[in-house]
Amino acid sequence: MPATPQHHDGADSVADAIIDAVGRRIVLALPLGLGKPNHIVNALVARAMADPALNLTIFTALTLERPALGSGLERRFLEPAMERLFGAYPPLTYAAALREGSLPDNIRVDEFFFLAGRWRGVGRAQQNYICANYTDAQRYILDRGVNVVGQLVAKQAGDAGALYSLGSNPDITPDLLQARAEGRADFMLVGQVNSQMPFMGGQSALVGAHEFAHMLDSEATDFELFSAPKRPVSLADQAIGLQAARLVPDGGTLQIGIGAVGDAVAQGLILRQKQNDVFAPLSAALHAGDCESLACEDKPFESGLYGASEMLTDGFLQLEKADVLKREVDGAVLHAAFFLECRDFYTALRTMPEDRRKRFEMRPVSFTNTLYGGVDERRRARIDARFINSAMMVTLLGAVVSDATGDGQVVSGVGGQFDFAEQAFALDGARFIITINAVRTSRGKTVSNIVWSYPHNTIPRHRRDIVITEYGIADLRGKSDADVVAELINIADSRFQGELLAAAKQAGKIADDYEIPAGYRNNTPERIRATLAPARAAGHLPDFPFGTDFTAVEQRLLPALERLKNASASLGSVLSLAWTGAWLAAQGTVDQAALERMGLARPSSLQNRLYRWMLAAALHEAAQD
């Protein structure tokens, strides 16, 4: 094996070198999300599309794509901001071909985790989806006979030559390299240098130059990393985050994921630390039940937390900055396996002093998501762990639905969620916490996310533990079915509690004379709004706790456009909005800047006038929340 990789200025020469070395059957493994060497992948796909005799199998997860522009108001919102919001990220050609149905039969793409909701209804993607825990993906890659592994890397000058870091994705690659070193695999590692990839240190993220066969390193193939814009944190999300923050013990261990609820949890913990006089009464007001059995805490952190998380999110950076994440394990306050975030996050890591950046150490998922391979050491480190994950639905018997719909359509994937449920039951003092919004809007109708039953689940009910909605906390571990039913009905939206209770009684899972306690019968959005709106107005619960790429006008538009999307399923709702908007326009009380941003300040057609009226009404309603 050469001491240094062969360097290339173009992706085509890398593709040629790969084909020359491994032949016309290529089994290509790519990291999840951000760590893909896009130009090399596209060059190999182009070769296979031009040559039916070349067989290319790609094993990966979380293929990143810019959102489709759609039509109407969605296009008006996204099109002017695409570069700013999502960066100059080169698209992966296999994704577009797969979506269009033009990917030839000699190219196969197997994914074990989807970008949420993006592949519903795409038959070939659904058929080639592999249902797997994140920790099992390495085994499946080896079973398929991988002969090429591709990775986007960061480069840094060293005394003895270039140093390479796996950056965002040491999730599986170090374990694959270990398998190769032990003779259990035979593949070539090819890299693509990216100047914007943060150079993450640590024994797992740093890879010697000798491990790479080929390296694409050229300004012509450098690109802006994919940016995942932050979504606004609703009052319901904030209510969940505040309650979750009470369940995290000082001196404990934390895992959270990306998204609005993850941001809300981090914000809740920071509020607990920095503005405890606000946090303590606010969080207590949200949960009507007794918190003693849950060992709730509302005091600031003294020992602080250690993070052991599959994903490094911006929330963890903010927690470290706020002196919450400060309990060190082997010199690090957090061990994580991958990251995918917004542009400011990448900049923060790149420009962070090296001694501080070392406190965020990247490790494989075999370390972050399991106890195997170092059980005693990890048990000592992962004290009082809280694994906080979001889900789509929870059944009244405690099964969790996170990855797919009842008809088998995969929305995202299992990822590490099952791994964390297993850890929570294996570690002393640990808890597995599922967060869900109590309701969602589907085709213009409000429906409950707590359901009697569902044809599919991600976490079986024998691993039920803690569930949090905006209305409270349900402690399910070790409880009887009747008690689990009662706990979950207590935190359901009151508009659905009656039918849930009736279903449980009909199934004989709760006593016929059981009644919902009075303290849980006012689970309404109005109560959440009344409890939290003053704190939001005072700046304690911002829509974007950690900043956003959206402008102030776009921030006002986001909830309004969501209202329009929900209303579009009902002609009555559409006409009601249009009528209200026309009246507001006549009164001169419209958000003119928002209408200007959407090109609707001076509509020239009947359709655009209708859009203007509807949007004006939706903006007005959203401003009242």
MARTIKE-809428 format. One record per atom (N, C-alpha, C): residue in one letter; x, y, z. Coordinates in steps of 0.2 Angstrom, whole numbers, plus 5000, padded with zeros to 4 digits. Layout:
<recs>
AXYZ;...
</recs>
This chain:
<recs>
M500449945000;M500050005000;M500450065000;P500350114996;P500750174995;P500750215002;A501350255003;A501350295009;A500850355009;T500750375003;T500250435002;T499850414997;P499250444997;P498750434991;P498950464985;Q498750434979;Q498850464973;Q498350524972;H498650584970;H498250644970;H497950654963;H497350684963;H496950694957;H496650764957;D496650804951;D496350864950;D495650864948;G495450804945;G494750794943;G494450724945;A493850724945;A493450664948;A493450614943;D493550634936;D493550574931;D494150534932;S494750564933;S495350524934;S495250474940;V494950494945;V494850454951;V494350394949;A493850414945;A493350354943;A493750304939;D494150334934;D494550284930;D495050244934;A495350274939;A495850234944;A495450184948;I494850194950;I494450144953;I494250084949;I494050104943;I493850044938;I494450004936;D494950034935;D495650004934;D495749954939;A495649974946;A495849934951;A495449884953;V494749894953;V494249844956;V493849814950;G493949834944;G493549804939;G492849834938;R492449794934;R491749824932;R491149804937;R491349784943;R490849774948;R491049814954;I490749874955;I490949914961;I490449914966;V490649904972;V490149904978;V490449964982;L490150014982;L490350084984;L489950094991;A490350104996;A490050125003;A490150205004;L489650235006;L489750305007;L489450325014;P489750375017;P489450395024;P488750425023;L488450425029;L487750455030;L487850535029;G487350565025;G487350635025;G487950675022;L488250715026;L488750765024;L489350735021;G489550675023;G490250645022;G490350615015;K489850625010;K489950595003;K490450644999;P490850604995;P491250644990;P490850654984;N490450704983;N489950704978;N490250704971;H490850734970;H491050734963;H491350664961;I491650624965;I491850564964;I491250514963;V490750524967;V490150484966;V489850494959;N489750554958;N489450574951;N489850554945;A490550554946;A490950524940;A490850454939;L490750414945;L490650344944;L489950324942;V489450364944;V488750354941;V488750374934;A489050424932;A489150444924;A489450384920;R489950354923;R490250294920;R489750234919;A489350224924;A488950164924;A488350184920;M488150244920;M487550264915;M487750254908;A488350264906;A488550264899;A488750194897;D488850144902;D489150084901;D488750024905;P488249994902;P487849944905;P488149884908;A488849874905;A489249824908;A489549834914;L489549894916;L489849914923;L489249914928;N489349874933;N488849864939;N489049904945;L488649954947;L488749994952;L488249994958;T488449964964;T488049964969;T488250014974;I487750064977;I487950114982;I487550094988;F487950094993;F487650085000;F487750145004;T487250175006;T487350235010;T486650255014;A486650315016;A486050335020;A486050415020;L485450445021;L485350515021;L485650545015;T485450535009;T485650565003;T485350635004;L485750685003;L485550755004;L485350784997;E484750824998;E484550854992;E484250924993;R484250974989;R483951034990;R483151014989;P482751054993;P482051034992;P481751054985;A481251024983;A480951034976;A480651104977;L480651144972;L480351214972;L479551214973;G479351154970;G478551154970;G478251204965;S477651234967;S477351284963;S477051334968;G476751384965;G476351434969;G476751464974;L476451474980;L476751514986;L477451484988;E477451414988;E478051384990;E478651404986;R478551404979;R479051424975;R479251494976;R478751534977;R478951604978;R479351614984;F479251574989;F479651584995;F480351554994;L480451494991;L481051464991;L481551494986;E481251504980;E481751514974;E482151574975;P481951634978;P482451684979;P483051674984;A482851624988;A483351604994;A483751544994;M483651504988;M483951434988;M484751434989;E485051484986;E485851484987;E485951504994;R485651554997;R485751575004;R485551525009;L485051485008;L484751435013;L485151375012;F485251345006;F485551285005;F486251275003;G486551335001;G487251334999;G487351304992;A487951314989;A488051294983;A488351214983;Y487851174985;Y487951104986;Y487851064979;P488351034977;P488250994970;P487850934971;P487250934967;P486850884968;P487150814966;L486850764969;L487050694968;L486650664962;T486950654957;T486550634951;T486150574951;Y486350524956;Y485950464956;Y485250474960;A485250534964;A484650544967;A484150574962;A484350614958;A483850644953;A483650594948;A484050544946;A483850494942;A483450444945;L483550424951;L483150384955;L482450414956;R482350474957;R481750504958;R481350514952;E481650524946;E481350524940;E481250464936;G481450404939;G481350344936;G481850324930;S482450364930;S482850354924;S483550324926;L483550294933;L484150264935;L484250194931;P484750184928;P484750114924;P484850054929;D484649994927;D484649934931;D485349914933;N485849944930;N486549924932;N486749964938;I486350014940;I486550054946;I486050044951;R486250024957;R485750004963;R485950054969;V485450084972;V485650124978;V485250094984;D485550074989;D485250044995;D485450095000;E484850115004;E484950165009;E484650135015;F484950155021;F484650125027;F484350185032;F484350245029;F484050305032;F483850355026;F483250385026;F483050435021;F483050505024;L483250555020;L483050625022;L482250625023;A482050645028;A481350635031;A480850655025;G480450605024;G479850615019;G480050625012;R480650625010;R480850645003;R480750584998;W480750525001;W480650464996;W480050424997;R479550455000;R478850425000;R478550424993;G478350364991;G478050364984;G478550344979;V479150344980;V479650324975;V479850254976;G479450214971;G479450144972;G480150104972;R480650124968;R481250094968;R481650104975;A481650174977;A481950184983;A481650154989;Q480950144989;Q480650114995;Q480850034994;Q480850004989;Q481049934988;Q481749924990;N482149964989;N482849954990;N483049984997;Y482650005001;Y482750025008;Y482949965012;I483449975016;I483649925021;I483449945028;C483049905031;C482849925038;C483449905043;A483749955046;A484349935050;A484449985055;N484749955061;N485050005066;N485650035063;Y485850095065;Y486450125062;Y487050085064;T487050055070;T487650015072;T487649945068;D487149925064;D487249865060;D487449875053;A487449945051;A487549955044;A488249935042;Q488749935046;Q489449915045;Q489449845043;R489049805047;R489049725045;R488749715038;Y488249755037;Y487849745030;Y488349765025;I488749815026;I489249835021;I489749785019;L489949755025;L490449705024;L490149645020;D489549625022;D489249565019;D489149575012;R489049635009;R488949645002;R489649644998;G490149635002;G490849634998;G491049704996;V491049755000;V491249824998;V491949824995;N492049854990;N492749854987;N492949934986;V492549984988;V492750054987;V492350084993;V492650124997;V492350175002;V492550245000;G492050284999;G492250354998;G492050405003;Q492450455004;Q492350495010;Q492550565009;L492150615011;L492350685011;L492750705017;V493350735016;V493850745021;V494050815022;A494350835028;A494650895029;A495350885029;K495750935027;K496550925026;K496850975030;Q497350965033;Q497751005037;Q498550995036;A498951045036;A499651035035;A499951005041;G500450955040;G500750935046;G501550935045;D501850915050;D502650925049;D502850865044;A502550815044;A502750755040;A502350755034;G501950805032;G501450795026;G500750815028;A500350805023;A499650825025;A499250775030;L498850805034;L498450765039;L497750765036;Y497350705037;Y496750705035;Y496250685041;S495650725041;S495150705046;S494550685042;L494150635045;L493550615043;L492950665044;G493150725048;G492750775049;G492050765052;S491550765047;S490850765050;S490650685051;N491050645048;N490750575048;N491250515049;P491450515055;P491850455057;P491350395060;D490750395057;D490250355060;D490350285059;I490550265053;I490750195051;I491450175048;T491750225045;T492350215041;T492850195046;P493050215052;P493550185056;P493450115057;D492850095058;D492750015059;D492849975053;L492650005047;L492849975041;L493549965040;L493950025042;L494650015041;L494949965046;Q494649955052;Q494949905056;Q494749835054;A494149835050;A494049765047;A494549745042;R494749805038;R495249795033;R495949775036;A496049805041;A496749795044;A496749725047;E496149695049;E496149625052;E496049575046;G495949595040;G495849545035;G495149525033;R494749565037;R493949545036;R493649585030;A494049625027;A493749665021;A494349685016;D494249695010;D494749715005;D494449765001;F494549835002;F494249884999;F494849944998;M494749984993;M495150044993;M494750104996;L495050145000;L494750205002;L494950264998;V494450304995;V494650364991;V494350424995;G494650474994;G494450534998;G494350594993;Q493950644996;Q493950714992;Q493950764997;V494450804996;V494650865001;V494050915000;N493850945006;N493350995006;N493651055011;S493751115008;S494051165013;S493551185018;Q492951175017;Q492451205022;Q492251145028;M492551085027;M492451035032;M492851045038;P492551055044;P492951065050;P493451005051;F494051025053;F494550975054;F494450945062;M494150895062;M493950865069;M494550815071;G494750825077;G495350775079;G495050715083;G495550685086;G495350625090;G495550565086;Q495650505090;Q495950445087;Q495550415082;S494850425082;S494450395077;S494350445070;A494350505071;A494250555066;A494850565061;L495450555064;L496050565061;L496250505057;V496450505051;V496550445047;V497250465043;G497750415044;G498350425040;G498350425033;A498750465030;A498750475022;A498850405019;H499150355022;H499350295019;H498650255018;E498150265022;E497550225022;E497150245015;F497250295012;F496950315006;F497350295000;A496950264995;A497250254988;A497250314984;H496750354984;H496650404979;H496350464983;M496550524981;M496350584984;M496150644979;L495550664979;L495350714974;L495450784978;D495850824976;D496050884980;D496150944975;S495650984974;S495651034968;S495151084970;E495351154969;E494851204970;E494251194965;A494351164960;A493751154955;A493251114958;T493451064962;T492951024965;T492751034973;D493051094975;D492851114982;D492151144981;F491751134987;F491051154987;F490851174994;E490251214994;E489951235000;E489551175003;L489651165010;L489351105013;L488551115013;F488251065013;F487451065013;F487251095020;S486851145019;S486651185025;S485851165027;A485751135033;A485051115035;A484751175039;P484351215036;P484151275039;P483751255045;K483751295050;K483351285056;K482651305055;R482251265058;R481551275058;R481351315064;P480751345064;P480551385070;P480351335075;V480451355082;V480251315087;V479551345090;S479051295089;S478351325091;S478351325099;L477751355101;L477651355108;L477551275111;A477251235107;A477151165109;A477851135109;D478351145105;D478951125105;D479351145111;Q479251215113;Q479551245119;Q479351205125;A478651195125;A478351165131;A478651095132;I478751055127;I479150995127;I479850995130;G480151045127;G480851055129;G480951075136;L480551115139;L480551135146;L480451085150;Q479951035148;Q479850975153;Q480450925152;A480650915146;A481250875146;A481850895150;A481950965150;A482550995154;A482450975161;R481850965164;R481750945171;R482050875172;L482050835167;L482150765168;L482950745167;V483350795166;V484050785165;V484450805172;P484750755175;P485050765181;P485750795181;D485850835185;D486550865186;D487050815186;G487650815182;G488150765182;G487950705178;G487450715174;G487250655170;G487450655163;T487150615158;T487350615152;T486850625147;L486950655141;L486450685137;L486550665130;Q485950635127;Q485950625119;Q485250665117;I485350705112;I484850735108;I484950735101;G484450745097;G484450745090;G484350815087;I484350825080;I484250885077;I483550895076;G483350965075;G482650985074;G482451025079;A481851055078;A481551105083;A481451075090;V481251015091;V481250995098;V481950985101;G482450965097;G483150965100;G483351025102;D483251085098;D483351145100;D483051175106;A482351155106;A481951165112;A482251135119;V482451075118;V482751045124;V483351085126;A483851095121;A484451135123;A484251205126;Q483851235123;Q483651305126;Q483351295133;G482951245134;G482651235141;G483251225146;L483751185144;L484351175148;L484751235150;I484751275144;I485151335145;I484751385150;L484051385149;L483651435153;L483651405160;R483751345161;R483751315168;R484451335171;Q484951345167;Q485651365170;Q485651435171;K485451475166;K485551545165;K485051595168;Q484451575168;Q483851615170;Q483351565174;N483651535179;N483251485183;N482651515186;D482651575188;D482051605191;D481451605186;V481651605179;V481151595174;V480951525173;F481451485172;F481351415171;F480951375176;A481151375182;A480851335187;A480051345187;P479751405188;P479051405188;P478751385181;L479051405176;L478751395169;L478751325168;S479251285169;S479251215168;S478751175172;A478751195179;A478251165183;A477551175181;A477351235178;A476651245176;A476451205171;L476851165167;L476651135161;L476451055163;H476751035168;H476550965170;H476150955176;A475550925175;A475050925181;A475150875185;G475550825184;G475750765188;G476250775193;D476350725197;D476850725202;D477550705199;C478050745200;C478650745197;C479150705202;E478950685208;E479350655212;E479650585210;S479250545207;S479450485205;S479950485199;L479950545195;L480350555189;L480950585192;A481050605198;A481650635200;A481750705196;C481250745195;C481350805192;C481850855195;E482250885191;E482650935194;E482551005191;D482651055194;D482551125191;D483051175193;K483551145197;K484151195199;K484651195193;P485051255194;P485651255189;P486151195190;F486551195185;F487051135184;F487651155188;E487951115192;E488551125195;E489051075192;S488951015192;S489450965189;S489350965182;G488750985179;G488650985172;G488550925169;L488450925162;L488350865158;L488850845154;Y488850775152;Y489350745147;Y488850725141;G489050735135;G488650715129;G488950655126;A488450605125;A488650545122;A488050535117;S488150565111;S487650565106;S487850545099;E487350515096;E487550495089;E487650555085;M487350615086;M487450675082;M487650735086;L488150765083;L488350835086;L487950885083;T487550915087;T487050975085;T487351035087;D487051095084;D487151155087;D486951165094;G486451135096;G486251135103;G486851115108;F487251065106;F487751045110;F488351105111;L488451135105;L488951195105;L488651245110;Q488051255110;Q487751315114;Q487751295121;L487651225123;L487651205130;L488351205133;E488851195129;E489551205131;E489651275132;K489451315128;K489551385129;K489251415135;A488651385137;A488251405143;A488451375149;D489051335149;D489351305155;D488851245157;V488451215153;V488051165155;V488351095153;L488651095147;L489051035145;L489751045147;K489951015152;K490651025155;K490950965159;R490550915160;R490850855163;R491250815158;E491850815159;E492350785154;E492450705155;V492450675149;V492650605149;V493250595144;D493750575146;D494350565142;D494550635138;G494450695142;G494650755139;G494050785135;A493550755134;A493050775130;A492350785133;V491950845132;V491350855135;V490750815131;L490950795124;L490450765120;L490850715115;H490550655115;H490750605109;H490150605105;A490250605098;A489750605093;A490050565087;A489550545083;A489750505077;A489650545070;F489250595070;F489150635064;F488850695065;F488950745060;F488550805061;F488250825054;L487750865054;L487350895049;L486950955051;E487251015049;E486951075053;E486851125048;C486751185051;C486751245047;C487451275045;R487451325041;R488151355039;R488551385045;D488151425049;D488451455055;D488851395060;F488551345060;F488751285064;F489451265061;Y489551255055;Y490151235052;Y490651285053;T490451355052;T490951405053;T491151405060;A490751395065;A490951395072;A491451345073;L491351285071;L491851225072;L492551245069;R492451265062;R493151285059;R493551335062;T493151385065;T493551445068;T493651435075;M493451385078;M493451375085;M494251365087;P494451385093;P495151375095;P495251295095;E495851275094;E495851195093;E495751165100;D496051195105;D495951165112;D495151155114;R494751205111;R494051205113;R493751145108;R493951145102;R493651105097;R493851025099;K494351015102;K494550955105;K494050925110;R493650965113;R493250945118;R492650915115;F492550925108;F491950895104;F492350835100;E492350775102;E492750725099;E492250675095;M492450665089;M492050625085;M492250545085;R491850505086;R491950435087;R491450395082;P491550325081;P491150285077;P490450275081;V489950255077;V489250245080;V489350175085;S489850135083;S489950075087;S490150095095;F490450165095;F490550185102;F489950225105;T489750275101;T489150315104;T488550285105;N488350235101;N487650205101;N487650135105;T488250105107;T488250045110;T488650045116;L488649995120;L489049985126;L489549925124;Y489549895119;Y489949835117;Y490649865116;G491149825117;G491849845116;G492149885121;G491849895127;G492049935132;G491549945137;V491249895139;V490649905143;V490749935150;D491249915153;D491349945160;D491550015160;E491950035155;E492150105154;E491550145152;R491150125148;R490650165145;R490050165151;R489950115155;R489550125160;R489750175165;R490350175167;R490650225171;R490550295169;A490650305162;A490550375159;A489850395158;R489350345156;R488750365155;R488250365161;I488450405165;I488050415172;I487350445170;D486850415173;D486150445173;D485950475166;A486050435161;A485950455154;A485250465153;R485150515149;R484450535146;R484550535138;F484250485135;F484250485128;F483550515125;I483550575122;I482950605121;I482850605113;N482350575111;N482250565103;N481550585102;S481450605096;S480750625093;S480450565089;A479750565089;A479450515086;A478850545082;M478550505078;M477950525074;M477250515078;M477250455081;M476650435085;M476850385091;V476350385095;V476450335101;V475750295102;T475750235102;T475150195103;T474950195111;L474350185112;L474150195119;L474450135124;L474750085120;L475050035124;L475850045124;G476050105122;G476750125122;G477250105117;A476950075111;A477450065105;A477550135102;V478150145099;V478350205096;V478450205089;V478150245085;V478150245078;V478550305076;S479150295073;S479650345071;S479850355064;D479850295060;D480150295054;D479750275048;A479150255049;A478750235043;A477950235044;T477550235039;T476850245040;T476550175040;G475950165041;G475650105042;G475550065036;D475650095030;D475650055023;D476350035021;G476850045026;G477550025024;G477950075021;Q477750135019;Q478150185016;Q478550215021;V479250205020;V479750235025;V479850305024;V479750345030;V479850415030;V480550435031;S480850395036;S481550415037;S481950355038;G481950325044;G482350265046;G482350255053;V482650195055;V482750175062;V483250215065;G483850225061;G484450255063;G484650225070;G484850275075;G485050255081;G484550245087;Q483950255085;Q483450265090;Q483350195094;F483350145091;F483250075095;F483850065099;D484450085096;D485050075100;D485050115107;F484750175106;F484750215113;F484250185117;A483650155115;A483150125119;A483550065123;E483950025119;E484249975122;E484749995127;Q485150045126;Q485650075131;Q485250095137;A484650135136;A484350155142;A484150105147;F483950045144;F483749985149;F484349945151;A484949955148;A485549925150;A485949965155;L485850025155;L486250075160;L485950085166;D486250085172;D485950105178;D485750175178;G485150195180;G484950265181;G484750295174;A484750265169;A484650295162;A483950285160;R483650335156;R483050335154;R482950355146;F482550325143;F482350335136;F481750375135;I481850435132;I481350485132;I481150505125;I480450485124;I480150505117;I479750565118;T479850615113;T479550675113;T479050675106;I478450695107;I478050705101;I477550765103;N477350795097;N476850845098;N476150805098;A475750825103;A475150795104;A474650785098;V474750835093;V474350835087;V474750855081;R474450835075;R474750865069;R474150885064;T474250915059;T473750935054;T473950885048;S473350855046;S473450805040;S472850825036;R473050845030;R472450865025;R471950905028;G472250955031;G471751005034;G471450995040;K471550935043;K471150905049;K471750895054;T471450915060;T471950905066;T471850835069;V472350795069;V472350725071;V472850715077;S472650665081;S473050645087;S473650605085;N474250625088;N474850585088;N474850525093;I474450525098;I474350475102;I473750435100;V473850375098;V473350335094;V473250265098;W472650235097;W472550175100;W473050115098;S473050115091;S473550065088;S473750085082;Y474250055079;Y474550075072;Y474850005069;P474850005063;P475049935060;P475849925060;H476149985062;H476949975062;H477250015068;N477749985070;N478150025076;N478850015075;T479250065078;T479950065078;T480250045084;I479950065090;I480150035096;I479549995099;P479649935100;P479049895103;P478849915110;R478249895112;R478049925118;R478349895124;H478749845123;H479149815129;H479749855131;R479849905127;R480349955128;R480050025129;R479450025131;R479150095133;R479450125139;D479550185139;D479950215145;D479550285147;I479850335144;I479550405145;I479250435139;V478750465139;V478450505133;V478250575136;I478450625132;I478250695133;I477950725127;T477350755129;T477050795124;T477050865127;E476750915124;E476750985127;E476250985133;Y475850935134;Y475450935140;Y475650895146;G476250865145;G476450835151;G476950775150;I477150735155;I477550685155;I477250615157;A477350565153;A477050505155;A477650455156;D477650425162;D478150385165;D477850315164;L478150275159;L477850205157;L478250145159;R478850155161;R479250105163;R479050055168;G478949995167;G478749945172;G478049955174;K477649995170;K476950005172;K476449945169;S475949935172;S475449885169;S475149925162;D474849885158;D474449915152;D473949965154;A473549945159;A473049995161;A473350065164;D473950055167;D474250125169;D474550155164;V474850125159;V475150155153;V474650185149;V474050155148;V473450185144;V473250255148;A473250255154;A472950315158;A473550365158;E474150345158;E474650395158;E474650435151;L474650395146;L474650425139;L474050465138;I473450445140;I472850485139;I472950555143;N473250555148;N473350615152;N473750665149;I474150645144;I474550695140;I474350705133;A473750675131;A473450685125;A473050745124;D472950775118;D472550835117;D471850815119;S471550865123;S470850845126;S470350835121;R470450855115;R469950845109;R469950775107;F470450735109;F470450665107;F470450615113;Q470450645119;Q470450595125;Q469850555126;G469250575124;G468650535125;G468750475120;E468850485114;E468850425109;E469450375111;L470050405113;L470550355116;L470350315121;L470050345126;L469750315132;L469250265130;A468850275126;A468350235123;A468650175120;A469150185116;A469450125112;A469850075117;A470150105123;A470450065128;A469950025132;K469350055133;K468850025137;K468549965133;Q468449975126;Q468149925122;Q468649865121;A469249885122;A469749825121;A469949795128;G469549815133;G469649795140;G470349805143;K470649865141;K471349875144;K471349925149;I470749955151;I470649995157;I469949985159;A469850005166;A469249985169;A468650025166;D468049995166;D467450025163;D467250095166;D467450095173;D467250155176;D467850205177;Y468350195174;Y468950245174;Y468750315171;E468950365174;E468850435172;E469450475172;I469550515167;I470150555166;I470150605172;P470750605176;P470750655181;P470650725179;A470350765183;A470150835181;A470750875179;G471350865182;G471950905181;G472150895174;Y471950845170;Y472150835163;Y471650845158;R471050875160;R470550885155;R470550955151;N471050985152;N471151055149;N471851055145;N471951005141;N472550995137;N472351025130;T472451095130;T472251125124;T472851175122;P472851195115;P473351235113;P473251305116;E472651325118;E472551385121;E472951395128;R472851335132;R473251335138;R473951335138;I474251305133;I474951315131;I475151385130;R474751415125;R474851485123;R474851525129;A474351525133;A474251565139;A474851555144;T475151495145;T475651485149;T476351515147;L476451505140;L477151515138;L477151585134;A476651615131;A476651675127;A477051725131;P476851745137;P477251795140;P477951785140;A478251725141;A478951715141;A479251725134;R478851705129;R479051715122;R479151785121;A478551825123;A478551895122;A479151935125;A479351905131;A479951935135;A480651905132;G480651865127;G481251845124;G481551785127;H481251745131;H481551685135;H481451625130;L480951625126;L480751565122;L480751585114;P481251605111;P481251635105;P481051575099;D480851605094;D480651555088;D481251515086;F481851555086;F482451525084;F483051535089;P483051485094;P483451495100;P484251505098;F484451475093;F485151485091;F485251515084;G484851555082;G484951595076;G484651555070;T484651585064;T484351555058;T484651595052;D484551555046;D484751585040;D484151625037;F483551625040;F483051655037;F483051725039;T482851775035;T482751845037;T482151855042;A482151915044;A481551925049;A480951925045;V480851945039;V480251935035;V480051865034;E480651825032;E480451755031;E480251715037;Q480551745043;Q480351705049;Q479551715050;R479351775048;R478551785049;R478151745044;L478551735038;L478151705033;L478051625034;L478551595038;L478551525039;L477951495042;P477751525048;P477151495051;P476551515047;A476551565043;A475951585039;A475851535033;L476451525030;L476451475024;L476251405027;E476351385033;E476151325036;E475451325037;R475151375039;R474451385040;R474051375033;L474351405028;L474051405021;L474051335018;K474651295020;K474651225017;K474151185021;N474051195027;N473551155031;N472851175028;A472751235027;A472051255025;A471851235018;S472451225014;S472251215007;S471851145005;A471851105010;A471451045009;A470651055010;S470451115012;S469751125013;S469551195009;L469151185005;L468851245001;L468551295006;G468251275011;G467951315016;G468551355019;S469051325021;S469651365025;S469951415020;V470051395014;V470351435009;V469851495008;L469251495007;L468751545006;L468751595012;S468751565018;S468751595024;S469351645025;L469951615023;L470551655023;L470551715018;A470351695012;A470251745007;A469851805009;W469251785012;W468851835014;W469151885020;T469451855025;T469751885030;T470351935027;G470751905022;G471251945020;G471052005016;A470451995012;A470252045008;A469952105013;W469752085018;W469452135023;W470152175026;L470652135028;L471252165031;L471552215026;A471552195019;A471852235014;A471452295013;A470752295014;A470352355014;A470552405019;Q470652375025;Q470852415031;Q471552435031;G471952415027;G472652435026;G473052405032;T472852345035;T473252315040;T473552255038;V473952255033;V474252195031;V475052205032;D475352145032;D476152145033;D476452155026;Q476552215024;Q476752235017;Q477452215016;A477852205020;A478552185019;A478552115017;A478052075020;A478052005019;A477751995012;L477252035010;L476952025004;L477352044998;E477852095000;E478352114995;E478852054994;R479052024999;R479551964998;R479251914994;M478551904994;M478251854990;M477951874983;G478151934982;G477951964975;G477251974974;L476851994980;L476151994980;L475952064982;A476352114982;A476252184985;A475752214980;R475852204973;R475352234968;R475152174963;P474752134965;P474552074961;P474152094954;S474352064949;S474152084943;S473652034940;S473451974943;S472951924941;S472551914947;L471951874945;L471451854950;L471851804955;Q472251754952;Q472551704956;Q472951744961;N473351794959;N473851824963;N473451864969;R472951894967;R472551934972;R472251884977;L472051824975;L471851774980;L472351754984;Y472951744981;Y473551724985;Y473751784990;R473651844988;R473851904993;R473351904999;W472651894997;W472151895003;W472351835008;M472451775005;M472551715009;M473151725013;L473651755010;L474351755014;L474251815019;A473951865018;A473851925022;A473451895029;A472951855027;A472551825033;A472951775037;A473351735034;A473751685037;A474351725041;L474651775039;L475151815042;L474751845049;H474151875048;H473851905053;H473751855059;E473451795057;E473351745062;E473951715065;A474451705062;A475151685064;A475451735069;A475351795068;A475551855072;A475251855079;Q474651825079;Q474251825086;Q474551765090;D474851715088;D475151665092;D475751685096;
</recs>
